[in-house]
Amino acid sequence: MQTKVRDMKRRGGRPKAEIPSPVDVHVGGRVRLRRTLLGMSQERLGAAVGLTFQQIQKYERGANRIGASRLYDMARVLDVSVQFFFDEMPVEPQAESYNPVSGDTEQTSGAIDPDPMARRETLELVRIYYRIPNANLRRKLFDLAKAMANFYPKSVKDA
């Protein structure tokens, strides 16, 4: 009987939940957003704060909660304030209706589209755009993208 109780107990930390806290998911999404904006890999961020890339993945998904000292270390490495990780978070996030900034391009059915400015695709596009050294060429690419966006009706989805 005592063995059974011991098997059921977790070793420290918070109880294992089926669904991650919306706050943890939001904070993790903001870590991913900033890391992606900087062009930093999970391995590099992990090495800078003394973690494996797998642990960084868990933090970014919200599967594991980021402690205060670890969040402070990440803020230093990512060159942001700790407040950055909580920016744009709803006052009362709820698991059912809350859709955090995740960077994912695929949506689940019925989910609200996340901010397109936070998608990985958008971040990569902006980084690549600013790598073009010629300002005139950048402007022409901008004009081309704008013309293409105006050409297709808004109702047309990705083909």
N, C-alpha and C positions, 0 to 999 in steps of 0.2 A: 504493500500500500504506500509506504513512504517513497519507494522508487518511482511509483506512478506520479506522485505529486511533484517530485523532482524533475521528471521528464516534461511535465506540463509547464513548469516555470521557465521564464526566459531569464537569461543572464543579464540583468541590468537594462537600462534604457527604457524606452516607452514600449507599451504593448504593441505587438505586430498588428497593424490594421490592414484590412483588405484593400481599401482605397487610400492613397496618400492624401495628406491634408492639402487643401487647395493653396494654402499659404506656402507650404513646402514646394509644391509644384510651381507656383509663381516665382519664388526665389530661385529655384533651380533653372527655370526658363530664362530668368534675367542673367544668371551666370553664363548660360549657354549663349545668349544674345551677345553679351559683352565679349566673351571669348571668341566667338565667330567674327564679330566686328574687327577684332584685333588680328584675325587670321591665326589664332593660336590653337594648337591641337590639344586634345584632352590629355595626351601624354605630357606635353610641355607644362600645362597648368598643374597637373598632378605632381610632376617633378619639382615645380617651384614651391608647392605647399606641402611636400612630403607625402603624397598619396599616389595610388595606382590610378591608371586611367579608368579602370572598372569602378572605383569609388567615385570618381568625377562623374561617370555616367549615371550612377545611382543618385548622386546629388542633383544632377541636371534633370532627371526624370521626377524628382521629388520622392523617390522610393526611400531615401534616407534623409533625415533632417540634418541641416548644417548647423553646427554649434556656433556660438557667438565668436569664439576665438578663431575658429576656422573661417568664418565669414569675413572677419577682419583681415585675416591673411590673404584671402582671395581678393578682397577689395584692394589691398595694397598691390598685389601682383597684376590685377586687371586695371589698375590706375583709376579707380572710381571710389566714391564714398560708400559706406555701408548702406546709406539711404537709397542708393541707386537700385539695390536689389528689391526694395519694397515700392519703388515708384510705379505708378499706374495700376496698383493693386486695388480692387474694389474694397470699399469700406467693410462690407460683410460678405466675403467670398463664400459661396455655397457650392458644394461638390456637384450638385445636380445641374446647376446653370452656369457654373464658372468654367470658362475656357481660357486658360492662361497662355501667355506668349510662349510658344514651344519651338518655333522654328520649323515644325513639321509641315510638309506640303500636302499630305493626305488628310482628308477630313473624315470623321465618322458621320454617319447619316444623322441628320437633324442637328448637328452641332453648329454653333455660330462660328462664322469664319473669323480666325484671329486677325489681328492687325497685319496687313500685307507688308508693312514696313519691318516687321519682326521676323518674317520668314527667312529661312536660310538662303533661299533662291535670291531674294531681294538683296540681302547683305552681300552675297557673292557678286551679284551684278554690279553693285555700287563700288565694291573694291576693285573689280576688273575694269570698270569704266574709268576710275581715277588712275589706273596704271597706264592708260594711253597717254603718252607724253605730249602729243600734239593737240593743243586746245581747239584748233579748227576742226580736226578730225573728231574729237569728242563731241563738239557741237553738232556736227553732221550726223553722228550716230544718235544723239539725243533727238534731233529733228526727225530722223527716220523712225525711231521708236514711237515718237509722238504721233506721226502720220499713220503708222500701222495701228496704233491703239484707237485712233479716231475713225479708221476705215471699217473696223469690225464692230457690229452692234454689241451692246453690253450683254445681250441674252445668249450670245454664243459662248459655250464653255470650251475648255481645252479639248482638242480633237485628238 
